């Protein structure tokens, strides 16, 4: 797995959808569990091949993000995606979510156990 392509990922929990780029209306449900500026991990029962081109949508706090992506790696629980094309509006949404995830991670480290 190429860590440079994956980037620094943060724990995330949001509903999502994924579809083959060749069938853009064939979305199947998924769950985004990791997020970065370069990609994400989606838990899904759908099977995708390595390097296949997909469309991804992620829904969180009344907003949504969408992008064209490629399947970077596959695990039994889902697929790691690298974003290929992100429109400026969705890049801003993604950056906001990443900052929130970073804040949550910092808060979790500062909370005494």
Secondary structure as GFF3:
##gff-version 3
##sequence-region A 1 113
A	DSSP	alpha_helix	3	6	.	.	.	ID=ss1
A	DSSP	beta_strand	10	20	.	.	.	ID=ss2
A	DSSP	three_ten_helix	21	23	.	.	.	ID=ss3
A	DSSP	beta_strand	28	35	.	.	.	ID=ss4
A	DSSP	beta_strand	39	43	.	.	.	ID=ss5
A	DSSP	beta_strand	53	60	.	.	.	ID=ss6
A	DSSP	beta_strand	63	75	.	.	.	ID=ss7
A	DSSP	beta_strand	78	85	.	.	.	ID=ss8
A	DSSP	alpha_helix	88	110	.	.	.	ID=ss9
###
